[in-house]
Amino acid sequence: MTQTRHFDDVKRIVVKIGTSSLLHPNGKLNLAAIDQLSYTLSSLNNTDKEVILVSSGAIGVGMGQFGLTHRPTAIPEQQALASVGQSQLMTVYQQRFATYGTKISQVLLTYDVFEYTGSLKNTLNTFQTLLNWKVIPIVNENDTVAIDELGHTTKFGDNDQLSALVAAIVDADLLIILSDIDGFFDKNPQKYPDASLIQTVNHIDDAVYQIAGGSGSDFGTGGMYTKLKAAQRMMKHGKKAVLANGSDPKIILDILAGKQVGTLFDPN
């Protein structure tokens, strides 16, 4: 039985888009996808939805700038690539969102922001002010400084977790995770042609996690496991999440219209 989806009461939305949706397999920017994302989020902004975008891609874009096909293992090289890539990524976002008359901002975070009350309060105040001004914050991990060492954690590990943490602190109604897969399947669809899309998940337990695989593309870090963790975090707060294919970001409009696309994670 198909569960009817209702998002009429959704006001505040966090959208996370993965590296694979922003880059072509050759590492070059997917300008068409970025344009459609900018158009879609601007459309929501014009209908008084409050939107926060969590965007991966900094290291991947940096790799593309240098013609690299595999992520370096050295931390300083990864951080340098992130510095180069983040600049270009924000430049493209600025150009495309401006085309649709939408203001954006950049918010770079490290994990310790969520650990310290003062930092968290300042971050929340910034988010709220930007949303009040109808600005779309574009969030990414501050890869240039985020590392795990000496027991002091500054790194989120992946932007799926970052998006869920941001959604939790701003009390978002919905988290939409756009990736390179149509949703959550009962088995890996890249290996098994008979894999079936699971349209609705109401509970995430060990059996569900066992279905999840490893990380995704050479340019990104996330896999299905991290997406399930992000969805589970939303469900623990009584909120919904949707995992869908980000090849055409206009799918966000289909999701909010209640169409049966992707996988809905709904604790209710």
C-alpha positions as CSV (number, residue, x, y, z in Angstrom):
1,M,0.0,0.0,0.0
2,T,1.4,3.4,-1.0
3,Q,1.5,6.0,1.7
4,T,0.2,9.4,0.8
5,R,2.7,12.1,1.2
6,H,1.7,15.5,2.6
7,F,4.1,18.4,2.9
8,D,1.6,21.3,3.0
9,D,2.8,22.3,6.5
10,V,6.5,22.3,5.6
11,K,7.9,25.8,6.0
12,R,11.6,25.4,6.7
13,I,13.6,23.0,4.5
14,V,17.2,21.9,4.5
15,V,18.4,20.6,1.1
16,K,21.6,18.6,0.9
17,I,23.2,18.0,-2.5
18,G,26.1,15.6,-3.0
19,T,29.2,16.0,-5.0
20,S,28.0,13.5,-7.6
21,S,25.0,15.7,-8.4
22,L,27.3,18.8,-8.9
23,L,30.0,17.3,-11.0
24,H,30.2,15.3,-14.2
25,P,32.1,12.0,-14.0
26,N,35.1,13.7,-15.5
27,G,35.3,16.1,-12.5
28,K,33.9,19.2,-14.4
29,L,31.1,21.2,-12.9
30,N,27.6,20.2,-13.9
31,L,26.4,23.7,-14.7
32,A,22.9,22.5,-15.8
33,A,22.3,20.8,-12.5
34,I,23.6,23.9,-10.6
35,D,21.3,26.1,-12.6
36,Q,18.3,23.9,-12.0
37,L,19.1,23.8,-8.3
38,S,19.4,27.6,-8.1
39,Y,16.1,28.0,-10.0
40,T,14.2,25.5,-7.8
41,L,15.4,26.9,-4.5
42,S,14.8,30.4,-5.7
43,S,11.2,29.4,-6.6
44,L,10.7,28.1,-3.1
45,N,12.2,31.2,-1.6
46,N,9.7,33.3,-3.7
47,T,6.8,31.3,-2.1
48,D,8.1,32.2,1.4
49,K,9.6,28.8,2.1
50,E,12.7,29.1,4.3
51,V,15.6,27.2,2.6
52,I,19.1,26.2,3.7
53,L,21.4,24.5,1.2
54,V,24.1,22.1,2.4
55,S,26.4,21.7,-0.5
56,S,29.2,19.3,-0.9
57,G,31.7,19.5,-3.8
58,A,34.6,21.8,-2.6
59,I,37.3,19.1,-2.8
60,G,35.7,17.6,-5.9
61,V,35.7,20.9,-7.7
62,G,39.3,21.5,-6.6
63,M,40.2,18.1,-8.0
64,G,38.6,19.1,-11.3
65,Q,40.6,22.3,-11.4
66,F,43.8,20.3,-11.3
67,G,42.7,17.4,-13.5
68,L,42.8,14.9,-10.7
69,T,40.6,11.8,-10.9
70,H,41.4,10.4,-7.4
71,R,41.3,12.1,-4.1
72,P,44.7,12.6,-2.5
73,T,45.4,10.8,0.7
74,A,47.4,13.7,2.3
75,I,45.3,15.9,4.5
76,P,47.1,19.2,3.5
77,E,46.5,18.4,-0.2
78,Q,42.8,17.7,0.5
79,Q,42.4,20.9,2.4
80,A,44.2,22.9,-0.3
81,L,41.9,21.5,-2.9
82,A,38.9,22.4,-0.7
83,S,40.1,26.0,-0.5
84,V,40.4,26.2,-4.3
85,G,37.2,24.4,-5.0
86,Q,35.0,26.2,-2.5
87,S,35.9,29.6,-4.1
88,Q,34.9,28.4,-7.5
89,L,31.8,26.7,-6.3
90,M,30.5,29.8,-4.5
91,T,31.3,31.9,-7.5
92,V,29.1,29.7,-9.7
93,Y,26.3,29.6,-7.1
94,Q,26.5,33.4,-6.8
95,Q,26.1,33.8,-10.6
96,R,23.2,31.4,-11.0
97,F,21.2,32.5,-7.9
98,A,21.6,36.1,-9.0
99,T,20.0,35.2,-12.3
100,Y,16.8,34.4,-10.4
101,G,17.1,37.4,-8.1
102,T,18.0,35.4,-5.0
103,K,20.6,36.4,-2.4
104,I,22.8,33.8,-1.0
105,S,25.4,33.6,1.8
106,Q,28.3,31.2,2.7
107,V,28.4,29.5,6.1
108,L,31.4,27.2,6.7
109,L,31.1,25.1,9.9
110,T,33.2,22.8,12.0
111,Y,31.8,20.2,14.4
112,D,33.0,22.1,17.5
113,V,30.5,24.9,16.7
114,F,27.8,22.4,17.8
115,E,29.7,21.6,21.0
116,Y,30.0,25.0,22.5
117,T,26.9,26.9,23.6
118,G,28.2,30.3,22.7
119,S,29.2,29.3,19.2
120,L,26.0,27.5,18.6
121,K,23.9,30.4,19.7
122,N,25.8,32.8,17.4
123,T,25.4,30.3,14.5
124,L,21.7,30.0,15.1
125,N,21.3,33.8,15.3
126,T,23.1,34.1,11.9
127,F,20.9,31.5,10.3
128,Q,17.7,33.1,11.6
129,T,18.7,36.6,10.5
130,L,19.6,35.3,7.0
131,L,16.3,33.5,6.7
132,N,14.4,36.6,7.9
133,W,16.2,38.5,5.1
134,K,15.1,35.8,2.6
135,V,18.7,34.9,2.0
136,I,19.6,31.3,1.2
137,P,22.5,30.2,3.4
138,I,24.9,27.8,1.5
139,V,26.5,25.6,4.1
140,N,29.6,23.4,3.8
141,E,32.1,22.0,6.2
142,N,35.2,24.2,6.7
143,D,37.4,21.6,5.1
144,T,40.5,23.8,5.2
145,V,40.6,23.6,9.1
146,A,38.4,20.6,9.9
147,I,40.5,17.6,11.1
148,D,40.3,15.0,13.9
149,E,43.3,15.0,16.1
150,L,44.3,14.9,19.8
151,G,40.7,14.0,20.8
152,H,39.4,17.4,19.6
153,T,36.8,16.8,16.9
154,T,36.3,19.6,14.4
155,K,35.2,17.3,11.5
156,F,31.7,16.1,10.7
157,G,32.9,13.2,8.6
158,D,30.4,13.8,5.8
159,N,27.9,16.4,4.7
160,D,25.0,14.0,5.2
161,Q,25.6,14.3,9.0
162,L,26.2,18.1,8.7
163,S,22.9,18.5,6.9
164,A,21.0,16.6,9.6
165,L,22.7,18.6,12.4
166,V,21.9,21.9,10.7
167,A,18.3,20.7,10.2
168,A,18.1,19.8,13.9
169,I,19.4,23.0,15.3
170,V,17.2,25.3,13.1
171,D,14.2,23.0,13.7
172,A,13.7,22.4,10.0
173,D,10.4,20.6,9.0
174,L,12.1,18.5,6.3
175,L,15.5,17.4,5.1
176,I,15.9,16.5,1.4
177,I,19.0,14.6,0.5
178,L,19.9,14.6,-3.2
179,S,22.3,12.0,-4.3
180,D,23.1,9.8,-7.4
181,I,20.6,7.1,-6.5
182,D,16.8,7.1,-6.8
183,G,16.3,6.4,-3.1
184,F,16.8,3.5,-0.6
185,F,16.5,0.1,-2.2
186,D,16.1,-3.4,-0.6
187,K,19.5,-4.3,-2.2
188,N,22.2,-2.5,-4.1
189,P,20.6,-1.5,-7.5
190,Q,24.1,-1.2,-9.1
191,K,24.7,-4.9,-8.5
192,Y,21.2,-6.4,-8.5
193,P,18.8,-5.6,-11.4
194,D,15.9,-6.8,-9.4
195,A,16.4,-4.4,-6.6
196,S,13.2,-2.6,-5.5
197,L,12.9,1.0,-4.3
198,I,11.5,1.2,-0.7
199,Q,9.1,4.2,-0.9
200,T,8.6,4.7,2.8
201,V,10.7,3.9,5.9
202,N,9.1,4.4,9.3
203,H,11.9,2.9,11.5
204,I,15.7,2.5,11.0
205,D,17.3,-0.5,12.9
206,D,20.3,-2.7,12.4
207,A,18.5,-4.7,9.7
208,V,18.0,-1.6,7.6
209,Y,21.7,-0.5,8.1
210,Q,22.9,-3.9,6.9
211,I,21.4,-3.1,3.5
212,A,23.6,0.0,3.2
213,G,26.9,-0.1,1.4
214,G,30.1,1.9,1.3
215,S,31.0,5.3,0.0
216,G,30.0,6.7,-3.4
217,S,32.0,8.3,-6.2
218,D,35.7,9.1,-6.4
219,F,34.9,12.8,-5.9
220,G,32.7,12.5,-2.8
221,T,32.7,10.8,0.5
222,G,29.1,9.8,1.3
223,G,27.4,6.5,1.0
224,M,24.0,5.0,1.8
225,Y,25.0,4.4,5.4
226,T,25.6,8.0,6.1
227,K,22.3,9.0,4.5
228,L,20.5,6.5,6.8
229,K,22.2,8.0,9.8
230,A,21.1,11.5,8.7
231,A,17.5,10.3,8.2
232,Q,17.5,8.6,11.5
233,R,18.6,11.8,13.2
234,M,15.7,13.6,11.7
235,M,13.2,10.9,12.7
236,K,14.5,11.0,16.3
237,H,13.4,14.7,16.3
238,G,10.0,13.7,14.9
239,K,10.8,15.2,11.5
240,K,10.8,13.8,7.9
241,A,13.5,13.3,5.4
242,V,13.5,12.3,1.7
243,L,16.3,10.7,-0.2
244,A,16.0,11.2,-4.0
245,N,18.1,11.4,-7.2
246,G,19.7,14.8,-7.7
247,S,20.4,14.6,-11.4
248,D,17.6,17.0,-12.0
249,P,17.2,19.2,-8.8
250,K,13.7,20.2,-9.9
251,I,12.7,16.9,-8.3
252,I,12.5,19.0,-5.1
253,L,9.3,20.5,-6.4
254,D,7.9,17.0,-7.1
255,I,8.8,16.0,-3.6
256,L,7.0,18.9,-2.0
257,A,4.0,18.3,-4.3
258,G,3.6,14.9,-2.7
259,K,4.6,12.8,-5.7
260,Q,5.9,9.3,-5.0
261,V,9.6,10.0,-5.8
262,G,12.6,8.8,-3.8
263,T,12.3,7.3,-0.3
264,L,10.4,9.1,2.5
265,F,11.7,8.6,6.0
266,D,8.7,9.4,8.3
267,P,8.6,8.5,12.0
268,N,4.8,8.9,11.9
